[in-house]
């Protein structure tokens, strides 16, 4: 094992250069696409009130998840994010599952983003074909991430700022009636709740589209210059940005598009601009839709590769993937490996199925991330700056609340996507037993808390917690 480690993870380390705005750009860049499209399917299920209810419930869950991720990310300062939190505080089986779920969540979302970019390109240039453009987008963004995380996230920052600026500008222009833009308040009352109370709960399955992936902002902690400050600041600023953006988006679209059209729209913000009739906003929101898809796919590659890198570093998957590029300081093999998986998802061409699998993977993480926080608090109950540089409020009570919301939203997938849900849960159950069996056949060691600068915990809970490889610790 020592030889394989020396050939891979010892060949270099991740460079610490990222600042809070990079963390913000990673989180918001991945998620903002969900405010340009996808969330509006809540309208088809539950009307305007159902969409509002889904946004508020999902927003509450994601706010708690962001607080948990801020506390855990700033404390551990590791690249694996949810994987490392589960590995340290829950056990190896849960760690493998959440690491795989994070990887699949972002890979599926990357594929969906690339498909949408390709569809937009073919509408502008009809002579183009969808799959070659999808392949080109995935290849180009993979190359950018291969060359360096700073360049990739600086690109994300620029793209995300432009896309968010488009929403803000359109919102204030519509609200103030600039350029002759007129809202239609009557649209808010037409079809407010077409399917009754059951529609309200059915709409929850699409609520995560508003915020899906924001927890990924904390996954660049190991590459932050000052992670104790950058992770909480960037993560929470990102969540606030998305809450504001979601409220603006819901108001704009429900005021400018009739509900029966909005519920099936592919590009709701762009269609709202078209209904406004001003070319400047049509162009602005069209460009914003394109940019946010690119930014999302770019951030997904970054997060998915870090999760796979962490799994490889602890030998859940081949250690070959944990090699860091000697020049660019990126986990380049893990980055490159995202491309064929994303292409395989994109090849299916079924956008809603791909996104649903991403949501299922995300909801599984939203159960295990708060649970990791609960276990962290039990193991290290004292609030000290050495262990917990950021302490989120009302814990661990709100963590239990987030777990309940995640399970509730997952149950609503039975309305329309029951087979997807069954397949997803079966996939992760098989993976759990596979990785657990694989881990029993390897030599594990106690977590070296001293390597994190921590004292020994007050309790370890179970033998599983001790079965953790010290590959990563020996790196540092």
SULGI-V800471 format. One record per pair of residues at least 6 apart in sequence whose ideal C-beta (glycine too) atoms are under 8 Angstrom apart, sorted by sequence separation. I is the first residue (numbers start at 0). J is the second residue. D is the distance in Angstrom with one decimal. If there is no record, write none. Layout:
i->{I	I}
j->{J	J}
d->{D	D}
//
This chain:
i->{77	121	171	172	192	220	223	261	264	275	310	311	312	323	324	347	391	448	459	42	45	79	120	121	143	144	173	192	194	223	311	323	324	379	412	413	448	41	42	45	72	75	85	86	121	143	172	174	253	256	272	273	311	322	323	345	379	382	412	448	41	75	85	173	220	252	261	272	307	311	312	321	322	344	117	220	260	310	311	320	322	39	83	85	118	121	140	143	256	272	321	409	38	41	68	75	82	85	86	117	120	252	269	272	308	320	321	41	68	71	82	84	85	117	217	271	272	307	308	319	320	216	256	82	114	117	252	256	269	38	81	82	116	117	252	255	268	269	320	81	116	216	217	251	216	252	256	269	376	446	79	81	82	114	117	248	252	255	268	269	372	376	446	450	81	113	116	248	251	255	268	445	80	213	216	444	446	451	266	308	311	372	373	443	445	447	450	110	113	307	372	443	444	446	113	213	443	444	445	213	305	308	373	443	444	447	450	304	307	369	372	373	446	110	441	109	210	213	305	370	438	304	307	369	304	307	369	109	210	209	304	369	370	304	369	300	303	210	209	365	366	300	365	365	366	365	366	300	362	362	362	359	359	358	355	359	363	355	359	356	360	355	359	363	13	193	359	187	152	186	187	352	356	360	385	386	186	189	190	385	186	189	190	184	186	148	183	186	182	183	186	182	148	379	29	163	170	379	380	166	173	378	379	29	36	378	32	167	170	378	163	166	170	173	377	378	166	169	173	219	378	32	212	215	218	377	215	218	166	212	219	374	212	215	218	218	212	180	180	179	180	179	169	178	180	178	166	169	173	178	108	169	108	169	104	105	104	172	105	169	168	101	169	168	169	101	165	165	315	165	166	165	315	315	28	161	162	161	162	25	28	35	314	21	24	28	31	162	24	161	162	25	28	17	21	24	28	31	159	16	17	21	24	27	31	34	158	159	162	16	23	81	158	14	80	13	14	17	21	24	80	158	159	20	27	158	80	81	80	79	155	158	47	78	80	154	47	78	78	155	47	48	49	77	78	154	155	46	47	48	73	76	77	78	46	47	49	72	75	76	46	57	61	68	71	72	151	152	208	211	45	46	52	56	73	76	118	211	42	45	46	61	65	68	69	72	45	49	53	57	61	64	65	68	151	152	212	44	49	52	53	56	57	64	76	151	208	211	214	48	52	58	65	76	207	214	46	49	50	53	54	57	58	61	45	49	53	57	61	73	140	144	148	44	45	72	73	76	143	204	207	214	313	314	45	54	73	207	313	45	53	140	144	314	44	45	73	136	140	144	231	313	44	72	73	231	312	313	72	137	141	230	312	42	44	136	140	144	228	41	44	69	70	227	68	69	72	227	309	312	41	40	41	69	68	69	119	38	41	37	38	40	65	66	119	38	65	119	37	38	65	65	115	116	119	33	33	34	33	62	116	33	61	115	116	33	30	33	113	145	30	61	62	112	116	147	148	30	112	146	147	148	29	30	145	147	29	30	112	113	146	29	58	112	145	144	26	27	29	109	145	26	58	108	109	112	26	108	26	27	145	25	26	109	144	145	25	54	108	109	54	23	25	105	106	141	22	25	105	109	141	22	54	105	141	22	105	106	141	21	51	105	50	138	22	101	102	105	137	207	17	21	101	206	50	102	137	203	204	17	18	101	102	137	203	15	16	17	18	47	15	17	18	22	26	30	34	38	99	204	13	14	15	16	21	22	25	26	98	102	134	137	203	204	13	15	19	98	133	19	22	23	27	31	34	38	201	204	18	22	26	30	34	38	42	47	98	99	134	200	204	17	21	22	26	46	98	133	204	19	20	23	27	31	35	39	201	19	23	27	34	201	22	95	130	42	130	19	23	98	44	130	42	43	94	129	42	43	95	94	39	40	80	39	82	39	80	81	79	80	83	78	79	82	86	36	39	82	109	113	36	38	79	80	36	78	79	35	36	78	79	106	110	114	35	36	77	109	110	113	35	79	111	34	35	106	110	114	106	109	110	115	114	107	106	111	114	111	110	111	107	108	111	107	107	108	107	35	36	78	105	35	103	104	107	103	35	104	34	35	103	104	32	101	31	32	100	104	100	32	28	31	32	100	101	31	100	29	30	28	29	97	28	96	97	100	28	29	24	28	29	97	96	97	26	25	29	24	93	25	25	93	89	89	85	89	81	88	84	87	88	89	81	85	88	81	84	88	84	87	81	88	84	71	68	71	64	67	71	74	67	70	7	8	64	67	71	7	60	64	67	70	63	8	13	7	11	12	6	7	10	11	74	7	8	10	11	74	0	4	7	8	11	14	73	74	3	7	8	10	13	73	74	6	12	13	73	11	13	37	70	70	69	70	70	69	67	70	66	66	67	100	66	99	66	67	96	99	63	67	96	63	95	96	99	95	63	64	63	96	92	95	95	59	60	92	91	92	95	60	91	59	60	92	57	91	56	60	56	57	56	91	87	44	90	92	91	90	89	90	76	89	91	75	88	90	91	87	86	83	77	0	8	12	8	9	4	8	4}
j->{83	127	177	178	198	226	229	267	270	281	316	317	318	329	330	353	397	454	465	49	52	86	127	128	150	151	180	199	201	230	318	330	331	386	419	420	455	49	50	53	80	83	93	94	129	151	180	182	261	264	280	281	319	330	331	353	387	390	420	456	50	84	94	182	229	261	270	281	316	320	321	330	331	353	127	230	270	320	321	330	332	50	94	96	129	132	151	154	267	283	332	420	50	53	80	87	94	97	98	129	132	264	281	284	320	332	333	54	81	84	95	97	98	130	230	284	285	320	321	332	333	230	270	97	129	132	267	271	284	54	97	98	132	133	268	271	284	285	336	98	133	233	234	268	234	270	274	287	394	464	98	100	101	133	136	267	271	274	287	288	391	395	465	469	101	133	136	268	271	275	288	465	101	234	237	465	467	472	288	330	333	394	395	465	467	469	472	133	136	330	395	466	467	469	137	237	467	468	469	238	330	333	398	468	469	472	475	330	333	395	398	399	472	137	468	137	238	241	333	398	466	333	336	398	334	337	399	140	241	241	336	401	402	337	402	334	337	245	245	401	402	337	402	404	405	405	406	341	405	408	409	409	412	412	412	419	423	416	420	419	423	419	423	427	78	258	424	253	219	253	254	419	423	427	452	453	254	257	258	453	255	258	259	254	256	219	254	257	254	255	258	255	222	453	105	240	247	456	457	244	251	456	457	108	115	457	112	247	250	458	244	247	251	254	458	459	248	251	255	301	460	115	295	298	301	460	299	302	251	298	305	460	299	302	305	306	302	275	276	276	277	277	268	277	280	279	268	271	275	280	211	272	212	275	211	212	212	280	215	280	280	215	283	283	284	218	283	284	434	286	287	287	437	438	152	286	287	287	288	152	155	162	441	149	152	156	159	290	153	290	291	155	158	148	152	155	159	162	290	148	149	153	156	159	163	166	290	291	294	149	156	214	291	148	214	148	149	152	156	159	215	293	294	156	163	294	217	218	218	218	294	297	187	218	220	294	188	219	220	297	190	191	192	220	221	297	298	190	191	192	217	220	221	222	191	192	194	217	220	221	192	203	207	214	217	218	297	298	354	357	192	193	199	203	220	223	265	358	190	193	194	209	213	216	217	220	194	198	202	206	210	213	214	217	300	301	361	194	199	202	203	206	207	214	226	301	358	361	364	199	203	209	216	227	358	365	198	201	202	205	206	209	210	213	198	202	206	210	214	226	293	297	301	198	199	226	227	230	297	358	361	368	467	468	200	209	228	362	468	201	209	296	300	470	201	202	230	293	297	301	388	470	202	230	231	389	470	471	231	296	300	389	471	202	204	296	300	304	388	202	205	230	231	388	230	231	234	389	471	474	205	205	206	234	234	235	285	205	208	205	206	208	234	235	288	208	235	289	208	209	237	238	288	289	292	207	208	209	209	238	292	210	238	292	293	211	209	212	292	324	210	241	242	292	296	327	328	211	293	327	328	329	211	212	327	329	212	213	295	296	329	213	242	296	329	329	212	213	215	295	331	213	245	295	296	299	214	296	215	216	334	215	216	299	334	335	216	245	299	300	246	216	218	298	299	334	216	219	299	303	335	217	249	300	337	219	302	303	338	219	249	303	249	338	223	302	303	306	338	408	219	223	303	408	253	306	341	407	408	222	223	306	307	342	408	221	222	223	224	253	222	224	225	229	233	237	241	245	306	411	221	222	223	224	229	230	233	234	306	310	342	345	411	412	222	224	228	307	342	229	232	233	237	241	244	248	411	414	229	233	237	241	245	249	253	258	309	310	345	411	415	229	233	234	238	258	310	345	416	232	233	236	240	244	248	252	414	233	237	241	248	415	237	310	345	258	346	236	240	315	262	348	261	262	313	348	262	263	315	315	261	262	302	262	306	264	305	306	305	306	309	305	306	309	313	264	267	310	337	341	265	267	308	309	266	308	309	266	267	309	310	337	341	345	267	268	309	341	342	345	268	312	344	268	269	340	344	348	341	344	345	350	350	344	344	350	353	353	353	354	353	354	357	354	356	357	357	287	288	330	357	288	356	357	360	357	291	360	291	292	360	361	291	360	291	292	360	364	361	294	291	294	295	363	364	295	364	294	295	294	295	363	295	363	364	367	297	298	294	298	299	367	367	368	298	298	302	298	367	301	302	370	367	370	367	371	364	371	368	371	372	374	367	371	374	368	371	375	372	375	371	378	375	368	368	371	365	368	372	375	369	372	311	312	368	371	375	312	365	369	372	375	369	318	323	318	322	323	318	319	322	323	386	320	321	323	324	387	314	318	321	322	325	328	387	388	318	322	323	325	328	388	389	322	328	329	389	328	330	354	387	389	389	390	391	391	391	394	391	392	394	427	394	427	397	398	427	430	397	401	430	398	430	431	434	431	400	401	401	434	431	434	435	400	401	434	434	435	438	404	435	404	405	438	404	438	404	408	407	408	408	443	446	414	461	463	463	463	463	464	451	464	466	451	464	466	467	467	467	471	471	442	470	474	471	474	470	474	473}
d->{4.0	5.0	7.6	6.2	6.2	4.4	4.2	6.0	5.0	7.7	4.9	6.3	7.4	6.8	7.8	6.5	7.9	6.7	6.2	7.2	6.7	7.3	5.6	7.0	6.4	4.8	4.9	7.0	6.9	6.4	5.8	5.7	4.2	5.1	6.8	6.6	5.8	5.7	5.1	6.9	6.7	5.7	4.5	3.6	5.7	5.2	5.6	7.6	6.7	6.7	4.4	5.6	7.2	7.4	7.4	7.7	7.1	5.2	4.5	6.7	3.9	6.5	4.2	5.7	7.9	5.7	7.8	4.8	7.0	3.7	4.3	6.7	7.3	5.3	7.9	5.1	7.5	7.8	4.0	7.3	5.4	7.5	7.6	7.7	6.3	6.9	8.0	6.6	6.7	7.1	7.7	7.1	7.3	4.5	7.4	6.6	5.6	4.5	7.9	4.5	4.9	8.0	7.4	4.0	6.5	4.9	7.3	7.5	7.8	4.6	8.0	7.9	7.5	7.3	5.2	7.4	7.4	5.9	5.8	6.4	4.7	7.5	5.9	5.6	7.1	3.8	4.7	5.5	4.8	7.5	4.7	3.3	7.0	4.3	6.5	4.2	5.1	5.4	6.2	7.3	7.4	5.8	5.6	6.9	4.7	7.9	5.9	8.0	6.1	7.4	6.5	7.9	6.3	5.6	6.8	7.8	4.9	4.7	7.1	5.2	7.9	5.2	7.3	7.8	5.4	4.6	5.1	6.4	5.3	6.2	6.7	5.0	6.6	7.6	5.3	7.9	4.8	7.9	5.4	3.9	6.5	6.5	4.5	7.0	7.1	5.4	4.0	7.8	4.4	7.8	6.5	3.8	6.9	7.6	5.1	5.8	5.9	6.6	7.9	5.8	7.0	4.1	5.2	6.0	4.6	4.3	5.9	5.7	4.4	7.9	5.0	7.3	7.6	7.6	7.4	7.1	7.6	6.2	7.4	7.4	6.3	4.2	6.3	3.6	4.3	7.4	7.2	7.9	5.4	6.9	7.5	4.6	6.5	5.4	5.1	6.5	5.0	7.3	4.5	6.6	5.4	5.2	7.6	7.9	5.1	3.9	6.7	7.9	5.1	6.1	4.7	7.2	7.0	7.6	7.2	6.7	8.0	5.0	6.2	6.5	7.0	4.7	3.8	6.2	6.0	7.7	7.5	5.6	7.4	5.9	6.6	6.6	6.0	8.0	6.1	5.3	5.9	6.6	3.8	7.0	7.4	5.7	6.5	6.7	7.0	7.0	5.9	5.8	3.9	6.7	6.5	6.3	5.6	6.9	7.4	6.7	4.3	5.8	6.7	5.6	6.0	3.8	7.4	7.2	6.9	6.6	6.0	7.1	7.3	6.4	6.3	5.6	5.9	7.1	6.8	7.5	6.4	6.4	7.1	7.1	7.4	7.7	7.7	6.9	7.7	7.4	7.9	5.0	7.8	7.5	7.2	6.9	7.3	4.0	5.0	7.1	7.4	4.8	7.7	7.4	6.5	7.2	7.5	5.0	7.6	7.6	7.0	7.6	6.9	7.8	7.0	6.4	6.3	7.8	7.9	6.7	7.1	6.7	6.6	5.5	7.8	7.5	6.8	6.6	6.2	7.7	4.7	5.6	5.9	7.1	7.0	3.5	7.1	7.4	7.8	7.5	4.4	6.8	7.9	5.6	3.9	7.4	6.6	7.4	5.2	7.5	5.9	4.8	7.6	5.5	4.0	6.3	6.7	6.9	4.4	4.3	4.3	5.6	7.9	7.6	6.9	7.3	3.7	5.2	6.3	7.0	4.5	7.1	6.7	5.3	7.5	6.9	7.1	7.6	7.4	7.9	8.0	6.6	6.8	5.5	6.9	6.0	5.0	5.9	7.1	3.9	5.5	7.8	3.6	7.3	5.0	7.6	5.7	6.6	7.3	7.7	7.9	7.4	7.0	5.4	7.0	5.1	6.4	6.2	3.8	6.3	5.5	4.8	4.9	4.6	7.9	4.9	5.4	6.8	5.1	7.7	7.5	3.2	7.1	6.0	4.7	7.3	7.8	4.7	7.1	7.6	5.9	7.7	7.7	6.9	6.6	4.8	5.1	6.0	7.0	7.6	7.8	6.5	7.9	7.8	7.2	7.9	5.9	7.2	6.6	4.5	6.3	5.1	4.4	3.3	4.0	7.4	6.8	4.2	7.6	6.9	7.1	6.7	4.8	6.5	5.1	5.9	5.4	5.2	4.4	5.8	7.8	5.6	6.8	6.7	7.5	6.8	7.9	7.6	5.4	7.7	6.4	7.4	6.1	6.3	6.3	5.8	6.6	5.7	3.8	3.5	3.4	6.0	7.8	5.9	7.3	7.1	6.5	5.5	4.9	7.0	4.9	8.0	6.7	7.5	6.3	6.3	7.6	6.3	7.8	5.6	7.8	7.2	4.6	6.1	7.9	5.5	4.7	6.6	4.2	3.3	4.5	7.2	4.9	5.8	7.9	5.6	4.2	4.3	5.4	4.2	5.7	6.4	7.9	7.3	6.0	7.5	5.4	7.9	7.5	6.6	5.6	6.7	7.8	4.1	6.9	5.9	7.7	3.8	7.9	4.1	7.1	7.0	7.8	7.5	4.5	4.4	6.4	4.6	5.8	6.1	7.9	6.3	7.9	6.9	7.8	7.5	5.3	7.7	6.7	4.3	6.3	5.4	4.0	5.1	7.5	4.3	8.0	6.5	7.4	7.9	4.2	6.3	5.5	5.9	4.7	6.9	6.6	4.9	6.2	5.5	7.8	8.0	7.7	7.6	5.7	7.7	7.5	4.6	7.3	4.9	7.9	6.2	7.4	5.6	7.2	6.1	8.0	5.0	7.0	6.0	4.0	5.1	4.6	5.4	7.4	7.3	5.7	3.8	6.2	6.9	7.4	7.6	5.6	7.6	5.2	4.9	6.7	6.7	4.7	6.9	7.9	7.8	6.3	7.9	5.1	6.5	2.9	3.7	4.9	6.6	5.1	5.5	5.0	6.0	7.7	7.1	7.6	8.0	7.0	6.3	5.0	5.7	4.1	6.8	6.5	7.5	6.1	7.7	6.4	6.1	4.7	5.0	4.6	6.8	6.7	4.0	6.2	6.5	6.8	7.0	5.1	7.4	5.6	6.6	5.4	7.6	7.3	6.4	7.4	4.5	5.1	6.9	6.5	5.0	7.3	4.3	5.4	6.0	5.0	7.5	6.7	4.6	6.1	5.3	5.9	6.4	8.0	5.3	6.8	7.6	7.4	7.5	7.9	4.3	5.3	6.4	6.4	6.0	7.6	6.1	7.6	6.3	5.3	7.5	6.2	7.0	4.5	5.1	5.0	5.3	7.0	7.9	7.7	4.6	7.3	4.4	4.6	7.2	5.1	7.2	6.0	6.7	5.9	2.5	3.6	5.7	5.9	7.8	7.5	6.3	6.1	7.3	7.7	5.7	7.2	6.5	7.1	6.3	7.6	6.1	4.7	4.8	7.0	4.4	7.0	5.1	5.3	6.7	7.9	6.5	4.4	4.3	4.9	6.4	4.6	7.7	7.2	7.1	7.3	5.6	7.1	7.1	7.2	6.9	7.9	7.9	4.9	3.2	7.9	7.6	4.1	6.3	5.1	7.8	5.4	6.8	7.5	6.3	5.6	5.6	6.8	7.7	6.6	6.7	6.0	4.7	6.2	4.8	6.9	7.9	4.4	6.4	7.0	6.9	6.4	7.7	7.4	7.7	5.6	6.3	2.8	6.8	6.4	5.8	7.5	6.0	4.6	5.5	7.5	7.6	7.2	4.8	7.6	5.7	5.1	7.8	7.7	7.3	7.5	5.0	3.6	7.2	5.3	7.9	4.2	7.3	5.6	5.4	6.4	5.7	7.5	4.9	5.5	5.1	5.1	7.2	6.9	7.0	5.0	4.7	3.8	6.7	7.1	7.9	7.7	4.9	6.9	5.1	6.9	7.4	5.2	3.8	7.9	7.6	4.6	4.7	4.6	7.4	4.7	5.4	4.4	6.7	7.6	7.4	7.9	6.9	4.0	4.6	5.9	6.9	5.2	7.6	7.3	3.9	5.1	7.2	6.2	7.2	5.7	7.9	6.7	3.9	7.9	4.3	5.9	4.6	7.4	7.6	7.7	5.1	7.0	7.7	5.9	6.3	7.2	7.9	6.9	6.4	5.5	5.6	5.3	4.8	6.7	7.8	8.0	5.6	6.6	5.2	3.9	5.3	4.0	4.7	7.6	7.7	7.2	6.3	7.3	7.4	6.4	6.3	5.6	5.3	5.9	7.3	5.3	6.3	7.5	5.3	5.8	7.5	6.4	7.9	6.5	7.0	4.3	7.7	6.8	7.0	6.4	4.6	7.6	6.2	7.7	6.3	5.6	3.7	6.1	7.9	4.5	6.2	6.9	5.4	7.6	6.8	4.6	7.2	5.4	3.8	7.9	6.7	4.8	4.6	7.3	6.7	6.1	5.0	7.6	7.5	7.2	7.7	4.5	6.3	7.2	6.7	6.5	5.4	5.4	6.4	4.8	6.3	6.7	7.4	3.7	7.5	7.8	6.5	7.6	7.2	7.2	6.0	5.6	5.6	4.8	7.2	6.2	6.7	7.0	5.1	7.8	7.1	6.5	5.9	3.9	7.1	5.6	3.5	7.4	7.9	5.2	6.4	7.4	4.3	7.3	4.1	7.1	6.6	6.2	7.2	7.9	4.6	6.2	7.3	7.9	7.0	7.4	7.3	5.9	7.4	6.7	6.8	6.2	3.3	7.8	5.6	8.0	7.4	5.1	6.8	7.4	7.2	6.5	7.1	5.8	8.0	7.3	7.6	6.4	6.8	7.7	6.8	5.9	5.6	7.4}
//
